[in-house]
């Protein structure tokens, strides 16, 4: 067989994982001020120590976050739109909105996890630097993990990368699918680390509420 007469090979990529990356510095100072009371309240509820993460109660009932909620709602709708989903048939519902801060004593982190029954997740970073924790996203395909081979160049992002490290700074916004496994690396406590996290679920506009049946 004459291999010189073979047709050209075309490379296509399917089942990609989408991300939105952007920056919005306008929210930094107002949201630091708005989240300060929540972080202080969490510090009063919990004893500080190595590995501690101060976690707020829900933020979406606080009018101080109204402009920010409008912003992330727009982002989340756009995120579903660019993937080809018919969002007009669904109502975006902000299920979770909270702020977290890692302790100054070091050791703050989050192990790899997903957000069940959510469609869009996101981060907005208020306090961070190249000395703090940062998010890591993992390949969500179980089959790829089971049969993974060594990478040629481990310091480069390619189709063989099992995870992705994200560089962040105050004002960084990351939007991603709620089903995507992610974690936060171990923080050394040298500099402040605070971020807002949210989750959106898109509910069908035509549905039956069965609360009266339970």
KAQUI-V167426 format. One record per pair of residues at least 4 apart in sequence whose C-alpha atoms are under 7 Angstrom apart, sorted by the first residue. I is the first residue (numbers start at 0). J is the second residue. Records with the same first field share a line. If there is no record, write none. Layout:
# KAQUI-V167426
I->J  J
This chain:
# KAQUI-V167426
17->175
18->174  175
19->173  174  175
20->172  173  174
21->171  172  173
22->170  171  172
23->170  171
24->170
26->30
27->31  125  169  170
28->32
29->33
30->34
31->35  125
33->63
34->38  98
35->39
36->40
37->41  55
38->42  53  54  55
39->43
40->44
41->45  53  54  55
42->46  47  53
47->51
48->104
49->104  105  106
50->102  105  106  107  108
51->101  102  107
52->99  100  101  102  107
53->99  100  101
54->98  99  100
55->97  98  99
56->97
57->95  96  97
58->96  97
59->64  96
64->68
65->69
66->70
67->71
68->72
69->73
70->74
71->75
72->76
73->77
74->78
75->79  119
76->80
77->81
78->82
79->83  84  86
80->84  86
88->203  204
89->201  202  203  204
90->201  202  203  204
91->199  200  201  202
92->199  200  201  202
93->198  199  200
94->198  199  200
95->197  198
96->196  197  198
97->195  196  197
98->194  195  196
99->193  194  195
100->192  193  194
101->107  192  193
102->107  188
103->188  189  191
104->188
105->186  187  188
106->185  186  187
107->185  186
108->183  184  185  186
109->182  183  184
110->182  183
111->180  181  182
112->180  181  182
113->177  178  179  180  181
114->177  178
115->178
117->177  198  199  200
118->176  177  199  200  201
119->175  176  177  198  199  200
120->174  175  176  177  197  198  199
121->173  174  175  196  197  198
122->172  173  174  194  195  196  197
123->170  171  172  173  194  195  196
124->168  169  170  171  172  193  194  195
125->169  170  193  194
126->169  191  192  193  194
127->131  168  169  191  192  193
128->168
130->189  190
131->186  187  190  192
132->183  184  185  186
133->165  166  167  183  184
134->164  165  181  182  183  184
135->162  163  164  165  181  182  183
136->162  163  164  180  181  182
137->161  162  163  180  181
138->161  162
139->179  180
140->144
141->145
142->146
143->147
150->159
156->160
167->171
